[in-house]
């Protein structure tokens, strides 16, 4: 196994700070403590090309590949794409009409083996899984799998003031603006609120849109965690304020455009097509009578010539 950089992380079982290098030893040490819980697989997950993103899973043998697939999509990948596991040359896919991922982990995993997970075939993200050992299970009471350790959130600097960035603007990222924004500079930003999101702790960051949902994350954590402990609710409150600010400014722009359109309108001229002098009522019968009694210009010319010849 290739050793990865010692990026910081946290054990989600005891909540101690750990590093990427020490994670495996730390988690296996929990195994020595007596527990009535059954034995589970300890699985290491890393992102290809992004070694700073890693996590460790605790999976009971009766969990399915589909359970792991759902966990990975909730925490890192999003659920918009087809995915697959490749285990010892055999592929297990998430196609709706396929039962490939219904297979239980205990039938395909064993300590020491490796496999890959691919999500989004058009622009694939590849994860590498290593089954390390059997240890005490730390799964929630209503689940057969959970994440027991993962990397800490990657720290980025605000492109405006240099403080810690919490938000990311996709529009600025593609147009050369200031995509990394701190909570102090957010309300000064001018892009559409639809383009701004909390920076996700995911290898998809900067590659593909992925928004973390605390309620979906926490269901894969050990017992005792809350969504607010994973992502601060303050960040979503700031996004709500940014949304309100954007909508107010958008309404003001609409009002200004409406006033300018009214100023640009050309007043109607009496007697011209589409307008009548004040007080004059248009009557279709009068118009038809006028057509029948008033000769056309061509008819008037013939009459004048006839009179001259006389």
Buried (B, 14 or more C-beta within 10 A) or exposed (E): EEEBEEBBBBBBBBEEEBBBEBBBEBBBEBBEEEEEEEBBBBBBBBBBEBBBBBBBBBBBBEBBBBBBBBBBBBBBBBEEBBBBBBBEEEEBBBEEEEEBBEBBBBEBBEEEEEBBBBBBEEEEBBBBBBBBBBBBBBBBEEBBBBBBBBBBBBEBEBBBEEEBBBBBBBBBBEEEBBBBBBBBBBEEBEBEBEBBBBBBBBBBBBEBEBEBEBEBBBBBBBEEBEBEEBBBEEBEEBBEEBEEBBEEEEEEEEEEEEEEEEEEEEEEEEEEEEEEEEEEEEEEEEEEEEEEEEEEEEEEEEEEEEEEEE
